[in-house]
Amino acid sequence: MIRILVERNDREQVERVLITGHANYSEHGTDIVCAAVSGISIGLVNAIEKMFGCKVHADDDREGKLDCRFPGELSDPAKREQVRLLMEAMVVSLKNVADEFPSYVKMKERIQ
């Protein structure tokens, strides 16, 4: 099972997305649930890092873990808002996968 934890600040903005586990929907290389979660999360992380020149993930590994955190070093308010929007888009997309495959993906949100 893939577990997704979304942490929000007191203004309900996404601060962190932690993804762990494997879907085990089908065998390795043909798992569409894993591919969807990986494509969404890694695609958005790569886009943010390339577009804004900042690091948003602290850790990812072959064990099925991605720890994506809002980049505190961004000082430009417009860029901060754009990154927030992209991170929110990632959460919405991941929620769609969790809703479609509830036996394979669980999503939890909490306010820090």
PyMOL commands that set and color helices and strands:
alter all, ss='L'
color gray80, all
select helices_A, chain A and resi 32-52+77-100
alter helices_A, ss='H'
color red, helices_A
select strands_A, chain A and resi 2-8+14-20+57-61+65-69+105-111
alter strands_A, ss='S'
color yellow, strands_A
deselect
rebuild
show_as cartoon
